[in-house]
Amino acid sequence: MIQDKIFYLTKNGLKKLETEFQKLKELRRIKLGKEAPAVFFSEELNAEFVSFRDDMDLLDAKLEEFEHILKNYEIINPPPLIDRDKIGLGATVAIDVDGKKDEFFMVGTLEADPALGKISNESPVGKALFGLKAGDEAIVNSPVKLVYKIEKVNYK
């Protein structure tokens, strides 16, 4: 986990994160409320306890990660009017890739989901397009070379 990293979130993304965090805290409370398996039967380690402990360790690690994110996030807000023609976090971008029209929403890494049209500012495409304007082109070399022609940049 990177200690100084800022996590960029939309307001909806923050709400989802907080809801999931609360659910995990409740799950942990419920798991601990039940009687933990006995540690030993005779002189051998109880497999049920080891499994319980592993589950709790994973849950605690996830809770720690959420706490870190919630202490180091920044809400994505539209840029000043003078910069709204440039692609940045929170921009909806209409593009043309080899004659195919597409549109995506530029978000932070935690909310990225290309299948839903949300790309991260840290992804190869996001990095290539960040700061560009309508009419600009960016070449992204992944398994194949693609030219992204930016048609429109919009902030809601």
C-alpha positions in Angstrom: 0.0 0.0 0.0 1.4 3.4 -1.0 1.3 5.6 2.1 1.2 9.0 0.3 -1.2 8.2 -2.5 -4.3 10.2 -2.9 -7.4 8.2 -4.0 -9.7 10.1 -6.3 -13.3 9.3 -5.9 -16.6 10.5 -7.2 -19.3 11.3 -4.6 -21.1 8.1 -5.5 -17.9 6.1 -5.3 -17.2 7.5 -1.8 -20.8 6.5 -0.7 -20.3 3.0 -2.1 -16.9 2.7 -0.3 -18.3 3.9 3.0 -21.2 1.5 2.7 -18.9 -1.5 2.0 -16.7 -0.4 4.9 -19.6 -0.4 7.3 -20.7 -3.8 6.1 -17.3 -5.2 6.6 -17.1 -3.8 10.1 -20.5 -5.3 10.9 -19.3 -8.7 9.5 -16.2 -8.6 11.7 -18.4 -7.7 14.7 -20.7 -10.7 14.0 -17.8 -13.1 13.4 -16.1 -12.1 16.7 -19.5 -12.2 18.5 -19.7 -15.9 17.8 -17.5 -18.2 19.8 -14.2 -18.6 18.1 -13.2 -22.3 17.7 -11.1 -23.8 20.4 -7.4 -23.5 19.7 -6.3 -27.0 20.6 -7.7 -30.5 20.7 -5.1 -32.5 22.6 -1.7 -31.5 21.3 -2.7 -30.7 17.7 -3.7 -27.3 16.2 -7.4 -27.1 15.4 -7.9 -26.6 11.6 -11.2 -24.8 12.2 -9.4 -22.2 14.4 -6.7 -21.8 11.7 -9.4 -21.2 9.1 -11.2 -18.7 11.4 -8.0 -16.8 12.1 -7.1 -16.7 8.3 -10.6 -15.3 7.6 -10.2 -12.7 10.3 -6.7 -11.7 9.1 -8.1 -11.2 5.5 -11.0 -9.2 6.9 -8.8 -7.0 9.1 -6.4 -6.3 6.1 -9.4 -5.3 4.0 -10.7 -3.0 6.8 -7.2 -1.5 7.2 -7.1 -0.8 3.4 -10.5 0.9 3.5 -9.5 3.0 6.5 -6.3 4.1 4.6 -8.4 5.1 1.6 -10.9 7.0 3.7 -8.1 9.0 5.3 -6.5 9.7 1.9 -9.2 10.5 -0.6 -10.1 13.5 -2.6 -13.5 14.1 -4.2 -13.4 14.6 -8.0 -14.7 18.1 -8.8 -14.8 19.8 -12.2 -11.8 21.9 -12.9 -12.0 25.7 -13.2 -13.9 26.9 -16.3 -10.7 27.8 -18.1 -9.5 24.1 -18.0 -12.8 22.4 -18.8 -11.8 21.9 -22.5 -9.0 19.5 -21.3 -9.4 15.9 -20.3 -9.1 15.4 -16.5 -10.7 13.5 -13.7 -14.5 13.7 -13.9 -14.5 14.3 -17.7 -16.8 12.5 -20.0 -14.9 12.0 -23.2 -16.3 11.2 -26.7 -13.7 9.6 -28.9 -13.2 8.0 -32.2 -11.0 4.9 -32.4 -10.5 3.6 -36.0 -13.9 4.8 -37.0 -15.7 3.5 -33.9 -17.3 6.0 -31.6 -17.0 5.5 -27.9 -17.5 7.5 -24.7 -16.0 7.1 -21.3 -15.8 8.7 -17.9 -12.4 9.5 -16.5 -12.2 8.3 -12.8 -9.6 7.3 -10.2 -8.2 3.8 -10.1 -10.7 2.6 -7.4 -13.7 3.2 -9.6 -12.3 2.2 -12.9 -14.4 -0.3 -14.8 -13.8 -0.3 -18.6 -16.9 -2.5 -19.2 -19.0 0.3 -17.7 -17.1 3.0 -19.6 -15.1 4.2 -16.6 -11.3 4.4 -17.2 -8.6 5.3 -14.8 -6.4 8.3 -15.1 -3.5 5.8 -14.4 -4.4 3.4 -17.1 -2.4 3.5 -20.4 -5.3 5.1 -22.2 -6.1 7.5 -19.4 -2.5 8.6 -19.2 -2.3 9.1 -22.9 -5.4 11.3 -23.0 -5.0 13.2 -19.8 -4.7 16.9 -20.5 -5.7 16.7 -24.2 -8.5 18.6 -25.9 -11.2 18.0 -28.5 -9.5 17.6 -31.9 -6.3 16.2 -30.4 -5.1 12.6 -31.0 -3.3 10.2 -28.9 -1.5 7.0 -29.9 -1.7 4.1 -27.4 0.5 1.2 -27.9 -1.0 -1.9 -26.3 -1.0 -5.2 -28.0 -2.0 -3.1 -31.1 -1.4 0.5 -32.0 -4.6 2.5 -31.6 -5.2 6.2 -32.4 -7.7 7.9 -30.2 -9.2 11.0 -31.7 -10.9 13.2 -29.1 -14.2 14.5 -30.3 -15.7 16.1 -27.2 -14.8 16.8 -23.5 -17.6 17.5 -21.1 -17.9 17.9 -17.3 -21.2 17.5 -15.6 
